[in-house]
Amino acid sequence: MAVILNIETSTEVCSVSLAENGKSLFEKENNQGMNHSALLTVFIDEIFKESKLSVKNIDAVAVSKGPGSYTGLRIGVSVAKGICYALEKPLIALNTLDVMADYTAGNINNFISLYTDNNVLLCPMIDAKRMEVYTALYDKNGETVRQVHAEIIDEKSFSGYFENNKILFFGNGAEKCKNHLVHSNALFSGPLKTSARFMQDMAERKYNRKEFEDVAYFEPFYLKDFVATVPKNKILK
């Protein structure tokens, strides 16, 4: 049983929630683009003002560790580590795709009416630009079937899994894949965006198991190396 500050910045969504025993107390969220550097600390400050709690009252900070946006992950993890270091609180790191699958598994009846079908697989997708996504496969209980990886989606993607399973695709990378994943067993439903609210149950379970990170050395899970681009049009002086 704990009061946990949850931080989600792995995608275009900047989201913060304060939860007690896995239940939401207060939330702040913006999905209008990559404004995390301007919004995150403001949201955290507003949550504690509205809750009448002090940040010192929290038992831990949970952060979405990726995969996802390089910049977004750096901002979220840096803020989470700073709070934990200053207050000497434990840091909980959650895989973004695991969180999406865990939340969807726990609320599956809100998205499809096939929960009694044992052959439903959950496939969260995070947009990685063009036709690439960060993804994984989970069973209907949220247990991993296929590990997290980066995949370029085409007509052959998931063909081996479609033979014996319905697959529920969701997340901000799923919509662009509809025209390529054309199959009677391909379902598109579930949460389209990430949210700190989705983290609360998993964060509580990890807290109770004392699965904490080393605050000094923890780094986000980028999955792919960051590649800086060079502007095509150079201005000569």
Buried (B, 14 or more C-beta within 10 A) or exposed (E): EBBBBBBBBBBBBBBBBBBBBBEEBBBBBBBEEBEBBEBBBBBBEBBBEEBEBEBEBBBBBBBBBBBBBBEBBBBBBBBBBEBBEEBEBBBBBBBBBBBBBBBBBBEBEEBBEBEEEEEBBBBBBBBBEEBBBBBBBBBBEBEBBBEBEEBEBEEEBBEEBBEEBBBBBBBBBBBBBEEBBEBEBBBBBBBBBBBBBBBBBBBBEBBEEEEBBEBEEBEBBBBEEEEEEEEEEEEEE
